């Protein structure tokens, strides 16, 4: 399909912002995820499950020359410092400039980054890439929760998204992007894009594509559109729900082969389907007391308690002690495993040593806006360096760093206390800390969707209603920028249209 002289530049800058989070990201935050440049992009990521690994695989299969620039993933949090973003941007652009000429560019972006001085840093980055690239094709992939903007589309030849949530298809996304890029370079296809965006946001915990519901139906609809040859790519973006931005909403982006009218019609059809199913994109939330009561009413174990409001992978601090507080009252004799980010407690525990007794307060040390710390007395069971390797998902094959960590036994609860927040995939963090999740009555998870795969063997899962920057109870958050009707805050039989791209079409 291509020859050995076809040069493909690849790079990645990913971070998921959350307007309600007090967690700030700097360059060290990205280094704790992964931050590699030049040939280290290949050496460091080719055996991972990242988009870059998929791109490397696809380029090699096609005989294309890989031109690596910079690749990084900083996880999630509030806003990225201007200095950190400027450094990453300059690093990618400088290497791209030095690599010219190239025949095509592939960039993996999250699409929902927030910076101290920018609400659309991906659009800014792509505009800068386009100024360097000229007419060279630029294919972009984004997280399924991207906040897709007109500026991003203005500067991309094609934009595609993850197809699944949980995000288990990052590698395949990189492959799909390179395939589309190579066909564009060869002249086999002429990508034309359209976007339709709704003023609607949904809690991610209700947006899985691998469980029955509207999002799984939408997944199958898009795959059928592609299989019939109606589009080169059909993507859906139920936006990161905690972006307090006027233009944030749920979007469909369709890429066709030269047919803009068809792309617009398909995008319109897809958002119509989302609107029709909007009331079904929901999940029952249970109070902590009722969740423990429900668990104690059965002999089944373990019961998975999803505290999605405190999910670091959605930008929250991971420091909530709400379920530890509830456990001491409602189920004090039942074994439970959970995590809390609290650097000071880690220091105290490590100074005390294994077997040492420590006491004080724990929790809400990073983001005190969402709760008060809990007074505790516990015994240090384990001390670890806080590193482990992800077994799958979007960080598959990448090393995680929770920072120095301890396991505290507080009553019947094994609490993994970490120095730093971290993305929670399955149970790798508990394994690293020597906690046997199958021996628990209750397991607290702090993610919105990965637990459905990671603990599929567990007899029951309950989504618990606690306060946090990533709360599924969207109405309870302190929104300030929203100045128009938007579901779920308002409702109407007719969709709340937010944006059409190209402007004036549709």
Secondary structure, DSSP 8 states (H G I E B T S, - for coil): ---TT-EEEEEEEEEEE-TT---EE-HHHHHHHEEEETHHHHHHHTTSSSHHHHHHHHHHHHT-EEEEEEEEEEEEESEE-HHHHHHHHHHHHHHHHHH-S-SEEEEEE-S---BTTBS-HHHHHHHHHHHHHTTSEEEEEE-TT----HHHHHT-SEEEE---SS---HHHHHHHHHHHHHHHHHTS--EEEEEEEESB---GGG--SSSSSHHHHHHHHHHHHHHTTS-SEEEEE---TT---TT--EEEEEEEES-HHHHHHHHHHHHHHHHHTGGGS----B-HHHHHHHHHTSS---EEEE-GGG-GGGT--S---HHHHHHHHH-TTS-EEEEEE-HHHHHHHHHH-TT-EEEEEES-SS-GGG---EEEEEEEEEEE--EEE--SGGGTT-EEE--SEEEEEETTEEEEEESS-----SSHHHHHTT--GGG-SEEEE--SSHHHHHTTTSSEEEEB---STT-S-GGGS---S--S--BTTS--SS--EEEEESTT--
